[in-house]
Amino acid sequence: MKIAIGIISMFLGLLVLLQSCTVGTASHMLGEQAAADAGAVGMLVGALYFVGGAFSFGLPVVAMVVFAVASLLALAAGASGNFSDMTVWAVVALILAVGAFFAWRSARKAKVATNHA
């Protein structure tokens, strides 16, 4: 589960980063400041997806926190600007945070089971 979350989040991080870079640049060129700001926050969210994916391999609790922060930032960016796709990325980050929690919990249960055996 850790590996799946890591690979999926890194791939989605690339998508979020590219989409947000495109939206931010195009909005800045058109003079839409709110959408340009949401695009900048989206680039940060994309970077957080990468960080969360990297931490999911070894420290799923840290990945869970990083994904939760990414979800909150994406939700704020989606609500404040014209970049409503950030709301979708917020839900995806929340799903990844829940997945990281279950990966941590299953690893902890496996560790306890091997200690008792």
C-alpha positions in Angstrom: 0.0 0.0 0.0 2.9 2.4 0.8 4.4 1.9 -2.6 1.1 2.4 -4.4 0.4 5.7 -2.5 4.0 6.9 -3.3 3.8 6.2 -7.0 0.3 7.5 -7.4 1.0 10.7 -5.5 4.2 11.4 -7.4 2.4 10.9 -10.7 -0.5 13.1 -9.6 1.9 15.7 -8.2 3.4 16.0 -11.7 -0.1 16.5 -13.2 -1.1 19.1 -10.5 2.2 20.9 -11.0 1.8 21.1 -14.8 -1.8 22.1 -14.7 -1.3 24.7 -12.0 1.7 26.1 -13.9 -0.3 26.4 -17.0 -3.3 28.0 -15.3 -1.1 30.4 -13.3 0.9 31.6 -16.3 -2.2 31.9 -18.6 -4.1 33.8 -15.9 -1.3 36.1 -15.2 -1.0 36.9 -18.9 -4.8 37.6 -19.1 -4.7 39.7 -15.9 -6.8 37.5 -13.8 -5.1 37.9 -10.5 -7.3 35.5 -8.4 -6.8 32.6 -10.8 -3.0 33.4 -11.1 -2.8 33.2 -7.3 -4.7 29.9 -7.2 -2.3 28.6 -9.8 0.7 29.5 -7.6 -0.9 27.7 -4.7 -1.6 24.8 -7.0 2.1 24.6 -7.7 2.8 24.4 -4.0 0.2 21.6 -3.7 1.9 19.7 -6.5 5.2 19.9 -4.7 3.5 18.7 -1.5 2.1 15.7 -3.5 5.7 14.9 -4.3 6.9 15.3 -0.7 4.0 13.2 0.6 4.8 10.5 -2.0 8.4 10.4 -1.0 7.5 10.1 2.7 4.9 7.5 2.1 7.6 4.9 1.5 9.2 5.2 4.9 7.2 7.5 7.1 3.5 7.2 6.3 2.5 9.4 9.3 4.5 12.3 7.9 2.9 11.6 4.4 -0.5 11.7 6.0 0.2 15.2 7.5 1.7 16.5 4.2 -1.4 15.3 2.2 -3.7 16.9 4.8 -1.9 20.2 4.4 -2.0 19.9 0.6 -5.8 19.2 0.9 -6.4 22.3 3.0 -4.3 24.5 0.7 -6.0 23.1 -2.4 -9.5 23.5 -0.9 -8.7 27.2 0.0 -7.3 27.8 -3.5 -10.3 26.2 -5.2 -12.8 28.2 -3.1 -11.1 31.6 -3.5 -10.3 31.7 -7.2 -11.5 30.7 -10.6 -9.4 27.5 -10.5 -12.1 25.1 -9.3 -10.0 22.0 -10.3 -8.1 22.6 -7.0 -11.2 21.4 -5.2 -10.9 18.0 -6.9 -7.2 17.9 -6.1 -8.1 18.6 -2.4 -10.4 15.6 -2.3 -7.7 13.4 -4.0 -5.1 14.6 -1.4 -7.5 13.8 1.4 -8.0 10.3 -0.1 -4.2 9.9 -0.2 -4.0 11.0 3.5 -6.5 8.4 4.5 -4.6 5.8 2.4 -1.3 6.8 4.2 -3.1 6.4 7.5 -4.2 2.8 6.7 -0.7 2.0 5.4 0.8 3.2 8.7 -1.8 1.3 10.7 -1.3 -2.0 8.8 2.5 -1.6 9.2 2.1 -1.0 12.9 -0.1 -4.1 13.2 2.4 -6.2 11.3 5.2 -5.0 13.6 3.2 -5.9 16.7 2.3 -9.3 15.3 6.0 -10.1 14.6 7.0 -8.9 18.1 4.5 -11.3 19.7 5.5 -14.3 17.6 
